[in-house]
Amino acid sequence: MFKYGKSSEKRLSSCDERLQRIMREVLKRSTQDVSILCGHRTEEEQNKAFNENKSKVTFPNSKHNSKPSSAVDIAPYPIDWDDTERFKLLTKVVLSVAKEMGINIRWGGDWDMDGDTTDQTFNDLPHFELC
Ligand SMILES: [Zn+2]
């Protein structure tokens, strides 16, 4: 069974309790190890993410900017950004756990959540947020 590392735990603890519950269950069910990349972002961190084109919005307009954070970024570990299939596999687990728990979330790989990942203007595969 997988276990979140220290950094992942710290980032996850900055997230809304519902996201924490989802991500703990996800790790139990996932066939891949998971890393928590980001929870809450401070003003400085948000504007850095914006400048690096990892986010489309500046502080305080991201769901990562609330306290606790209403968004979390995760990735299959070890991370291979080019292997989108692994992100999609992990997303399936996340969405099914959230559904079971009755928590509404949306994924940055399918912002309008219509099941079509080709109608995106900005792909953010690690990103999940509360609706
Ligand atoms: Zn994010």
Backbone and ligand atoms as CSV (ligand in chain L), in Angstrom:
chain,resi,resn,atom,element,x,y,z
A,1,MET,N,N,0.842,-1.202,0.000
A,1,MET,CA,C,0.000,0.000,0.000
A,1,MET,C,C,0.876,1.252,0.000
A,2,PHE,N,N,0.413,2.275,-0.703
A,2,PHE,CA,C,1.189,3.520,-0.783
A,2,PHE,C,C,0.905,4.425,0.418
A,3,LYS,N,N,1.854,5.303,0.657
A,3,LYS,CA,C,1.737,6.230,1.771
A,3,LYS,C,C,2.262,7.585,1.293
A,4,TYR,N,N,1.550,8.680,1.611
A,4,TYR,CA,C,2.023,9.992,1.192
A,4,TYR,C,C,3.317,10.344,1.921
A,5,GLY,N,N,4.238,10.944,1.192
A,5,GLY,CA,C,5.484,11.412,1.786
A,5,GLY,C,C,5.243,12.659,2.623
A,6,LYS,N,N,6.282,13.089,3.313
A,6,LYS,CA,C,6.181,14.247,4.218
A,6,LYS,C,C,5.695,15.508,3.508
A,7,SER,N,N,6.279,15.810,2.350
A,7,SER,CA,C,5.894,17.025,1.620
A,7,SER,C,C,4.450,16.933,1.155
A,8,SER,N,N,4.075,15.752,0.657
A,8,SER,CA,C,2.695,15.556,0.215
A,8,SER,C,C,1.723,15.768,1.366
A,9,GLU,N,N,2.035,15.202,2.521
A,9,GLU,CA,C,1.183,15.335,3.713
A,9,GLU,C,C,1.002,16.799,4.089
A,10,LYS,N,N,2.103,17.537,4.044
A,10,LYS,CA,C,2.077,18.947,4.431
A,10,LYS,C,C,1.176,19.733,3.472
A,11,ARG,N,N,1.319,19.464,2.182
A,11,ARG,CA,C,0.504,20.177,1.179
A,11,ARG,C,C,-0.962,19.784,1.321
A,12,LEU,N,N,-1.195,18.497,1.530
A,12,LEU,CA,C,-2.581,18.024,1.648
A,12,LEU,C,C,-3.266,18.643,2.866
A,13,SER,N,N,-2.506,18.854,3.929
A,13,SER,CA,C,-3.096,19.398,5.156
A,13,SER,C,C,-3.551,20.852,4.980
A,14,SER,N,N,-3.103,21.508,3.898
A,14,SER,CA,C,-3.534,22.892,3.641
A,14,SER,C,C,-4.825,22.928,2.824
A,15,CYS,N,N,-5.351,21.731,2.508
A,15,CYS,CA,C,-6.554,21.645,1.665
A,15,CYS,C,C,-7.820,21.454,2.492
A,16,ASP,N,N,-8.929,21.811,1.871
A,16,ASP,CA,C,-10.248,21.589,2.451
A,16,ASP,C,C,-10.362,20.132,2.904
A,17,GLU,N,N,-11.009,19.931,4.015
A,17,GLU,CA,C,-11.151,18.604,4.614
A,17,GLU,C,C,-11.759,17.594,3.634
A,18,ARG,N,N,-12.656,18.057,2.748
A,18,ARG,CA,C,-13.257,17.138,1.760
A,18,ARG,C,C,-12.216,16.630,0.770
A,19,LEU,N,N,-11.319,17.526,0.333
A,19,LEU,CA,C,-10.260,17.104,-0.586
A,19,LEU,C,C,-9.299,16.144,0.114
A,20,GLN,N,N,-9.060,16.387,1.393
A,20,GLN,CA,C,-8.184,15.483,2.149
A,20,GLN,C,C,-8.793,14.088,2.214
A,21,ARG,N,N,-10.108,14.035,2.485
A,21,ARG,CA,C,-10.784,12.732,2.567
A,21,ARG,C,C,-10.707,11.988,1.237
A,22,ILE,N,N,-10.972,12.735,0.148
A,22,ILE,CA,C,-10.923,12.112,-1.179
A,22,ILE,C,C,-9.527,11.557,-1.458
A,23,MET,N,N,-8.512,12.385,-1.233
A,23,MET,CA,C,-7.154,11.985,-1.610
A,23,MET,C,C,-6.609,10.836,-0.756
A,24,ARG,N,N,-7.074,10.730,0.477
A,24,ARG,CA,C,-6.654,9.588,1.299
A,24,ARG,C,C,-7.246,8.284,0.773
A,25,GLU,N,N,-8.497,8.358,0.359
A,25,GLU,CA,C,-9.141,7.169,-0.190
A,25,GLU,C,C,-8.534,6.817,-1.559
A,26,VAL,N,N,-8.221,7.851,-2.335
A,26,VAL,CA,C,-7.614,7.629,-3.655
A,26,VAL,C,C,-6.315,6.839,-3.517
A,27,LEU,N,N,-5.496,7.205,-2.560
A,27,LEU,CA,C,-4.215,6.520,-2.386
A,27,LEU,C,C,-4.410,5.041,-2.023
A,28,LYS,N,N,-5.469,4.748,-1.291
A,28,LYS,CA,C,-5.758,3.355,-0.932
A,28,LYS,C,C,-6.118,2.531,-2.158
A,29,ARG,N,N,-6.822,3.177,-3.120
A,29,ARG,CA,C,-7.321,2.432,-4.273
A,29,ARG,C,C,-6.426,2.477,-5.498
A,30,SER,N,N,-5.551,3.479,-5.548
A,30,SER,CA,C,-4.757,3.686,-6.745
A,30,SER,C,C,-3.753,2.554,-6.954
A,31,THR,N,N,-3.556,2.188,-8.217
A,31,THR,CA,C,-2.537,1.191,-8.553
A,31,THR,C,C,-1.183,1.870,-8.743
A,32,GLN,N,N,-1.192,3.217,-8.717
A,32,GLN,CA,C,0.045,3.982,-8.850
A,32,GLN,C,C,0.262,4.787,-7.575
A,33,ASP,N,N,1.533,5.043,-7.257
A,33,ASP,CA,C,1.815,5.926,-6.128
A,33,ASP,C,C,1.420,7.348,-6.549
A,34,VAL,N,N,1.083,8.184,-5.556
A,34,VAL,CA,C,0.585,9.526,-5.851
A,34,VAL,C,C,1.373,10.561,-5.063
A,35,SER,N,N,1.632,11.698,-5.717
A,35,SER,CA,C,2.295,12.800,-5.045
A,35,SER,C,C,1.361,14.014,-5.030
A,36,ILE,N,N,1.276,14.690,-3.872
A,36,ILE,CA,C,0.491,15.922,-3.788
A,36,ILE,C,C,1.432,17.075,-4.127
A,37,LEU,N,N,1.170,17.749,-5.240
A,37,LEU,CA,C,2.086,18.785,-5.720
A,37,LEU,C,C,1.821,20.138,-5.104
A,38,CYS,N,N,0.555,20.408,-4.809
A,38,CYS,CA,C,0.209,21.749,-4.351
A,38,CYS,C,C,-1.152,21.778,-3.665
A,39,GLY,N,N,-1.219,22.502,-2.562
A,39,GLY,CA,C,-2.492,22.752,-1.900
A,39,GLY,C,C,-2.714,24.240,-1.904
A,40,HIS,N,N,-2.672,24.857,-0.728
A,40,HIS,CA,C,-2.824,26.308,-0.649
A,40,HIS,C,C,-1.636,27.018,-1.290
A,41,ARG,N,N,-1.928,28.117,-2.008
A,41,ARG,CA,C,-0.869,28.960,-2.566
A,41,ARG,C,C,-0.977,30.368,-1.978
A,42,THR,N,N,0.135,30.868,-1.479
A,42,THR,CA,C,0.180,32.249,-0.987
A,42,THR,C,C,0.160,33.186,-2.195
A,43,GLU,N,N,0.047,34.488,-1.932
A,43,GLU,CA,C,0.040,35.479,-3.016
A,43,GLU,C,C,1.292,35.343,-3.883
A,44,GLU,N,N,2.423,35.213,-3.221
A,44,GLU,CA,C,3.692,35.102,-3.953
A,44,GLU,C,C,3.719,33.836,-4.818
A,45,GLU,N,N,3.283,32.727,-4.223
A,45,GLU,CA,C,3.288,31.449,-4.953
A,45,GLU,C,C,2.302,31.470,-6.125
A,46,GLN,N,N,1.141,32.121,-5.915
A,46,GLN,CA,C,0.147,32.186,-6.984
A,46,GLN,C,C,0.661,33.006,-8.165
A,47,ASN,N,N,1.265,34.141,-7.863
A,47,ASN,CA,C,1.734,34.999,-8.949
A,47,ASN,C,C,2.931,34.384,-9.677
A,48,LYS,N,N,3.690,33.568,-8.954
A,48,LYS,CA,C,4.785,32.830,-9.580
A,48,LYS,C,C,4.197,31.785,-10.545
A,49,ALA,N,N,3.167,31.074,-10.075
A,49,ALA,CA,C,2.515,30.068,-10.919
A,49,ALA,C,C,1.930,30.724,-12.171
A,50,PHE,N,N,1.369,31.927,-12.006
A,50,PHE,CA,C,0.803,32.667,-13.138
A,50,PHE,C,C,1.909,33.026,-14.138
A,51,ASN,N,N,3.003,33.549,-13.621
A,51,ASN,CA,C,4.110,33.959,-14.494
A,51,ASN,C,C,4.735,32.784,-15.231
A,52,GLU,N,N,4.674,31.605,-14.607
A,52,GLU,CA,C,5.242,30.409,-15.243
A,52,GLU,C,C,4.213,29.688,-16.105
A,53,ASN,N,N,3.043,30.332,-16.270
A,53,ASN,CA,C,1.967,29.792,-17.099
A,53,ASN,C,C,1.402,28.473,-16.564
A,54,LYS,N,N,1.543,28.254,-15.260
A,54,LYS,CA,C,0.964,27.056,-14.650
A,54,LYS,C,C,-0.430,27.362,-14.144
A,55,SER,N,N,-0.777,28.652,-14.118
A,55,SER,CA,C,-2.107,29.072,-13.719
A,55,SER,C,C,-2.529,30.220,-14.617
A,56,LYS,N,N,-3.840,30.328,-14.851
A,56,LYS,CA,C,-4.350,31.382,-15.729
A,56,LYS,C,C,-4.773,32.623,-14.953
A,57,VAL,N,N,-4.720,32.553,-13.638
A,57,VAL,CA,C,-5.199,33.676,-12.841
A,57,VAL,C,C,-4.172,34.134,-11.815
A,58,THR,N,N,-4.277,35.400,-11.444
A,58,THR,CA,C,-3.400,35.946,-10.413
A,58,THR,C,C,-4.120,35.888,-9.069
A,59,PHE,N,N,-3.364,36.085,-7.989
A,59,PHE,CA,C,-3.910,36.109,-6.631
A,59,PHE,C,C,-4.962,37.204,-6.528
A,60,PRO,N,N,-6.075,37.053,-5.846
A,60,PRO,CA,C,-6.525,35.882,-5.078
A,60,PRO,C,C,-7.588,35.062,-5.816
A,61,ASN,N,N,-7.449,34.971,-7.151
A,61,ASN,CA,C,-8.543,34.420,-7.968
A,61,ASN,C,C,-8.491,32.919,-8.219
A,62,SER,N,N,-7.486,32.253,-7.672
A,62,SER,CA,C,-7.400,30.809,-7.849
A,62,SER,C,C,-8.049,30.099,-6.665
A,63,LYS,N,N,-8.579,28.913,-6.944
A,63,LYS,CA,C,-9.141,28.106,-5.857
A,63,LYS,C,C,-8.045,27.618,-4.906
A,64,HIS,N,N,-6.801,27.774,-5.335
A,64,HIS,CA,C,-5.675,27.427,-4.455
A,64,HIS,C,C,-5.427,28.522,-3.406
A,65,ASN,N,N,-6.058,29.692,-3.580
A,65,ASN,CA,C,-5.751,30.838,-2.717
A,65,ASN,C,C,-6.606,30.921,-1.456
A,66,SER,N,N,-7.684,30.151,-1.407
A,66,SER,CA,C,-8.510,30.177,-0.198
A,66,SER,C,C,-7.809,29.383,0.902
A,67,LYS,N,N,-8.229,29.637,2.113
A,67,LYS,CA,C,-7.654,28.923,3.250
A,67,LYS,C,C,-8.773,28.299,4.070
A,68,PRO,N,N,-8.887,26.972,4.150
A,68,PRO,CA,C,-8.034,26.003,3.460
A,68,PRO,C,C,-8.257,26.034,1.943
A,69,SER,N,N,-7.349,25.436,1.218
A,69,SER,CA,C,-7.408,25.467,-0.241
A,69,SER,C,C,-8.589,24.659,-0.788
A,70,SER,N,N,-9.293,25.229,-1.776
A,70,SER,CA,C,-10.409,24.523,-2.426
A,70,SER,C,C,-9.937,23.768,-3.649
A,71,ALA,N,N,-8.614,23.732,-3.853
A,71,ALA,CA,C,-8.059,23.008,-4.994
A,71,ALA,C,C,-6.817,22.250,-4.559
A,72,VAL,N,N,-6.545,21.179,-5.283
A,72,VAL,CA,C,-5.348,20.389,-5.007
A,72,VAL,C,C,-4.772,19.911,-6.335
A,73,ASP,N,N,-3.448,19.897,-6.433
A,73,ASP,CA,C,-2.776,19.367,-7.622
A,73,ASP,C,C,-2.083,18.070,-7.239
A,74,ILE,N,N,-2.325,17.035,-8.013
A,74,ILE,CA,C,-1.722,15.731,-7.723
A,74,ILE,C,C,-1.135,15.118,-8.996
A,75,ALA,N,N,-0.228,14.182,-8.820
A,75,ALA,CA,C,0.361,13.505,-9.978
A,75,ALA,C,C,0.736,12.083,-9.610
A,76,PRO,N,N,0.673,11.188,-10.610
A,76,PRO,CA,C,1.181,9.833,-10.370
A,76,PRO,C,C,2.685,9.945,-10.132
A,77,TYR,N,N,3.174,9.189,-9.157
A,77,TYR,CA,C,4.596,9.243,-8.812
A,77,TYR,C,C,5.267,7.924,-9.175
A,78,PRO,N,N,6.482,7.909,-9.760
A,78,PRO,CA,C,7.283,9.069,-10.171
A,78,PRO,C,C,6.628,9.848,-11.314
A,79,ILE,N,N,6.866,11.142,-11.362
A,79,ILE,CA,C,6.155,12.012,-12.292
A,79,ILE,C,C,6.764,11.993,-13.691
A,80,ASP,N,N,5.898,11.740,-14.672
A,80,ASP,CA,C,6.281,11.857,-16.071
A,80,ASP,C,C,5.208,12.705,-16.742
A,81,TRP,N,N,5.515,13.980,-16.969
A,81,TRP,CA,C,4.513,14.921,-17.494
A,81,TRP,C,C,4.003,14.543,-18.880
A,82,ASP,N,N,4.806,13.763,-19.617
A,82,ASP,CA,C,4.392,13.401,-20.978
A,82,ASP,C,C,3.438,12.221,-21.000
A,83,ASP,N,N,3.384,11.488,-19.898
A,83,ASP,CA,C,2.544,10.297,-19.845
A,83,ASP,C,C,1.138,10.660,-19.347
A,84,THR,N,N,0.340,11.229,-20.249
A,84,THR,CA,C,-0.995,11.703,-19.860
A,84,THR,C,C,-1.931,10.550,-19.501
A,85,GLU,N,N,-1.630,9.349,-20.027
A,85,GLU,CA,C,-2.486,8.193,-19.711
A,85,GLU,C,C,-2.487,7.895,-18.215
A,86,ARG,N,N,-1.333,8.062,-17.582
A,86,ARG,CA,C,-1.253,7.804,-16.138
A,86,ARG,C,C,-2.071,8.845,-15.362
A,87,PHE,N,N,-2.067,10.092,-15.847
A,87,PHE,CA,C,-2.882,11.120,-15.201
A,87,PHE,C,C,-4.370,10.780,-15.347
A,88,LYS,N,N,-4.728,10.299,-16.527
A,88,LYS,CA,C,-6.136,9.954,-16.773
A,88,LYS,C,C,-6.580,8.771,-15.919
A,89,LEU,N,N,-5.685,7.810,-15.760
A,89,LEU,CA,C,-5.970,6.636,-14.927
A,89,LEU,C,C,-6.208,7.070,-13.479
A,90,LEU,N,N,-5.363,7.958,-13.005
A,90,LEU,CA,C,-5.497,8.461,-11.644
A,90,LEU,C,C,-6.791,9.277,-11.497
A,91,THR,N,N,-7.101,10.053,-12.521
A,91,THR,CA,C,-8.325,10.868,-12.499
A,91,THR,C,C,-9.570,10.014,-12.343
A,92,LYS,N,N,-9.580,8.861,-13.012
A,92,LYS,CA,C,-10.731,7.950,-12.893
A,92,LYS,C,C,-10.969,7.572,-11.446
A,93,VAL,N,N,-9.878,7.282,-10.729
A,93,VAL,CA,C,-9.985,6.911,-9.315
A,93,VAL,C,C,-10.518,8.100,-8.508
A,94,VAL,N,N,-9.962,9.284,-8.756
A,94,VAL,CA,C,-10.370,10.483,-8.011
A,94,VAL,C,C,-11.864,10.759,-8.216
A,95,LEU,N,N,-12.297,10.736,-9.465
A,95,LEU,CA,C,-13.699,11.068,-9.748
A,95,LEU,C,C,-14.656,10.037,-9.175
A,96,SER,N,N,-14.274,8.770,-9.189
A,96,SER,CA,C,-15.194,7.768,-8.646
A,96,SER,C,C,-15.265,7.856,-7.125
A,97,VAL,N,N,-14.151,8.142,-6.470
A,97,VAL,CA,C,-14.159,8.301,-5.008
A,97,VAL,C,C,-15.012,9.521,-4.628
A,98,ALA,N,N,-14.819,10.637,-5.340
A,98,ALA,CA,C,-15.569,11.863,-5.037
A,98,ALA,C,C,-17.072,11.621,-5.217
A,99,LYS,N,N,-17.411,10.905,-6.271
A,99,LYS,CA,C,-18.820,10.620,-6.544
A,99,LYS,C,C,-19.429,9.799,-5.408
A,100,GLU,N,N,-18.703,8.768,-4.988
A,100,GLU,CA,C,-19.170,7.926,-3.877
A,100,GLU,C,C,-19.377,8.727,-2.600
A,101,MET,N,N,-18.499,9.704,-2.392
A,101,MET,CA,C,-18.584,10.516,-1.183
A,101,MET,C,C,-19.607,11.646,-1.327
A,102,GLY,N,N,-20.149,11.810,-2.521
A,102,GLY,CA,C,-21.133,12.860,-2.755
A,102,GLY,C,C,-20.523,14.257,-2.759
A,103,ILE,N,N,-19.257,14.332,-3.171
A,103,ILE,CA,C,-18.563,15.627,-3.213
A,103,ILE,C,C,-18.377,16.040,-4.678
A,104,ASN,N,N,-18.856,17.244,-5.005
A,104,ASN,CA,C,-18.736,17.736,-6.378
A,104,ASN,C,C,-17.373,18.360,-6.628
A,105,ILE,N,N,-16.638,17.792,-7.585
A,105,ILE,CA,C,-15.346,18.376,-7.944
A,105,ILE,C,C,-15.236,18.456,-9.452
A,106,ARG,N,N,-14.326,19.294,-9.916
A,106,ARG,CA,C,-14.031,19.267,-11.344
A,106,ARG,C,C,-12.539,19.167,-11.570
A,107,TRP,N,N,-12.209,18.641,-12.747
A,107,TRP,CA,C,-10.830,18.310,-13.094
A,107,TRP,C,C,-10.307,19.290,-14.145
A,108,GLY,N,N,-9.055,19.704,-13.998
A,108,GLY,CA,C,-8.435,20.635,-14.942
A,108,GLY,C,C,-8.132,20.019,-16.302
A,109,GLY,N,N,-8.365,18.708,-16.436
A,109,GLY,CA,C,-8.204,18.057,-17.737
A,109,GLY,C,C,-9.522,18.018,-18.491
A,110,ASP,N,N,-10.591,18.494,-17.833
A,110,ASP,CA,C,-11.932,18.505,-18.440
A,110,ASP,C,C,-12.788,19.516,-17.667
A,111,TRP,N,N,-12.459,20.794,-17.844
A,111,TRP,CA,C,-13.059,21.859,-17.022
A,111,TRP,C,C,-14.578,21.844,-17.010
A,112,ASP,N,N,-15.183,21.593,-18.178
A,112,ASP,CA,C,-16.655,21.622,-18.209
A,112,ASP,C,C,-17.250,20.256,-17.851
A,113,MET,N,N,-16.371,19.288,-17.557
A,113,MET,CA,C,-16.774,17.965,-17.095
A,113,MET,C,C,-17.815,17.313,-18.011
A,114,ASP,N,N,-17.591,17.470,-19.330
A,114,ASP,CA,C,-18.518,16.847,-20.287
A,114,ASP,C,C,-17.964,15.519,-20.809
A,115,GLY,N,N,-16.834,15.082,-20.221
A,115,GLY,CA,C,-16.255,13.804,-20.621
A,115,GLY,C,C,-15.397,13.912,-21.876
A,116,ASP,N,N,-15.358,15.110,-22.484
A,116,ASP,CA,C,-14.567,15.330,-23.693
A,116,ASP,C,C,-13.322,16.142,-23.318
A,117,THR,N,N,-12.137,15.538,-23.501
A,117,THR,CA,C,-10.912,16.237,-23.094
A,117,THR,C,C,-10.278,16.980,-24.270
A,118,THR,N,N,-10.997,17.036,-25.408
A,118,THR,CA,C,-10.408,17.703,-26.578
A,118,THR,C,C,-10.944,19.124,-26.774
A,119,ASP,N,N,-11.898,19.549,-25.910
A,119,ASP,CA,C,-12.482,20.893,-26.060
A,119,ASP,C,C,-11.891,21.879,-25.057
A,120,GLN,N,N,-10.649,21.633,-24.670
A,120,GLN,CA,C,-10.005,22.426,-23.630
A,120,GLN,C,C,-9.198,23.585,-24.205
A,121,THR,N,N,-9.236,24.740,-23.534
A,121,THR,CA,C,-8.350,25.822,-23.952
A,121,THR,C,C,-7.106,25.836,-23.066
A,122,PHE,N,N,-7.210,25.253,-21.887
A,122,PHE,CA,C,-6.067,25.185,-20.965
A,122,PHE,C,C,-6.122,23.855,-20.232
A,123,ASN,N,N,-5.102,23.026,-20.465
A,123,ASN,CA,C,-5.036,21.728,-19.808
A,123,ASN,C,C,-4.281,21.822,-18.490
A,124,ASP,N,N,-4.920,21.364,-17.431
A,124,ASP,CA,C,-4.276,21.375,-16.111
A,124,ASP,C,C,-4.519,20.001,-15.481
A,125,LEU,N,N,-3.824,19.005,-16.016
A,125,LEU,CA,C,-4.083,17.610,-15.654
A,125,LEU,C,C,-3.932,17.273,-14.172
A,126,PRO,N,N,-3.051,17.922,-13.418
A,126,PRO,CA,C,-2.934,17.568,-11.989
A,126,PRO,C,C,-4.004,18.198,-11.113
A,127,HIS,N,N,-4.803,19.118,-11.674
A,127,HIS,CA,C,-5.677,19.985,-10.872
A,127,HIS,C,C,-7.098,19.452,-10.635
A,128,PHE,N,N,-7.498,19.452,-9.360
A,128,PHE,CA,C,-8.885,19.127,-8.982
A,128,PHE,C,C,-9.370,20.226,-8.048
A,129,GLU,N,N,-10.617,20.626,-8.218
A,129,GLU,CA,C,-11.146,21.665,-7.323
A,129,GLU,C,C,-12.588,21.381,-6.930
A,130,LEU,N,N,-12.977,21.897,-5.772
A,130,LEU,CA,C,-14.360,21.761,-5.305
A,130,LEU,C,C,-15.227,22.690,-6.147
A,131,CYS,N,N,-16.456,22.255,-6.466
A,131,CYS,CA,C,-17.347,23.110,-7.261
A,131,CYS,C,C,-18.206,23.980,-6.348
L,1,ZN,ZN,ZN,-4.179,23.532,-9.368
